[in-house]
Amino acid sequence: MGESITEGTIINWLVNEGDSFNEGDIILEVATDKVDNEVPAPASGKLTKTLFQAKDVVPVGTVIATLALSEELHASTEGSKSASIEDKKLPKKEKQSKKPTKKHQAASQPQVTTGAFSTANTNTFFSPLIIKIAKEYHISFEELARIPATGNDDRLRKSDLFNYIEDGRPYKFAQPITQDPTAYRIPQLNFDKGKGKVIEMDRMRQMIADHMVYSKHTAPHVTAYVEADLTNMVNWRNANKVAFQEKYGERLTFTPLFVEAVAKAVKDFPNINASVDGNNIIVKENINIGMATALPSGNLIVPVVKNADTKDLKTLAENVNELAGKARENKLAGDDIKGSTFTISNVGTFGSVMGTPIINQPEVAILALGIIKKRPEVIETENGDEIAIRSMMYLSLSFDHRVVDGFLGGSFVRRVADYFEQFDVNRKL
């Protein structure tokens, strides 16, 4: 599992309590970060107990089942292991998966009063190693609870503690929190929700909703619009799509052409290929273009074309077609949707003229591409201004105004439009 995964949903147990299994058999299916994962057995044995049921949402690191593995494994290994979503390891003996004694629980889970101080982490479980180091440096449990934690499930790591000590223990004398009477508070409003069919959000829809709300709360969105004449690109694609498929065995859609032009514009304006980390701006080295894609269920997912600026049109078409096919068949792997540095959303697929997309965090911009529509336009020719039928598109760029100003955002989206308009109609396959 990726380090950013914090929880997963059990889809289905494929092995029931009391059933035996062989090494490599799939024990259960887990949904995390919009992708379904199969959890294989590390060795042969028997499932003795399941601690969670299908559709339960379980934090990473939580024990989900106990296994009794084969005698062969008992004889060749020592200690015990816990079955968790994070590392998929399973206990060797059920009796070894013991809960800590009350005395140990009292020592490792002290009562911390969070109301009086600013608490950096909410997980007040501290490992014996952390407790030992804290005793050596005379650090109280209350002070430990105020140290920012970077471990899974908000757990304090040894490196967190030593970094804190090296920084001079800034939270040693933390002051009580005072409530600001002028601070904004969400009003308690009682809306009339009306009557009708109640549909429970599935796991993916909940994640999308949380991600969208988080993005709007985090980044001040500004949207810039430009118009582009895609006549040359449209004519070239129509004239070469059959030959392209015959030569390379791949369908030539507009998407790889769009990805190619966007990647070139990102190289021209590298600060658009960034993310925000506190007071720092991280300009990414790789240009990985995410493609917002609608699933058959109606949900949204963003597969990623990695290092798009280094690939030719043939490779881009292969990547785009492969990712689109996996999305339709719900076969995207975790790596297929990770690492995006800039996202495009082709809202024109659904007939939309333009859109105001929400930024895919932690990126700082997202580009919406409207429908390609034929319109009469005034163009300049050798004979002066003339009216001609042209294939036109609106482009809209939503960007994070914390780090992207109007000049950068406007210049970037204009450059994308320029690459669209300057497409070489004599380009060879």
Secondary structure, DSSP 4 states (H G I P E B T S, - for coil): --TT--EEEEEEESS-TT-EE-TT-EEEEEEETTEEEEEE-SSSEEEEEESS-TT-EEETT-B-EEEEE-HHHHHH--S----BTTT----S-GGG-PPPPHHHHHHHS-----SSS--S-S-----HHHHHHHHHTT--HHHHTTS---SGGGPPPHHHHHHHHHTT-TTTTPPPP---TTS-----------SS---PPPHHHHHHHHHHHHHHHHS-EEEEEEEEE-HHHHHHHHHHHHHHHHHHS----HHHHHHHHHHHHHHHSGGGSEEEETTEEEE-SS--EEE-EE-TTS-EE--EETTGGG--HHHHHHHHHHHHHHHHTT---GGGGS--SEEEE-GGGGT-S---PPP-TTBSEEEEE---EEEEEEEEETTEEEEEEEEEEEEEEEEETTT--HHHHHHHHHHHHHHHHT--TT---
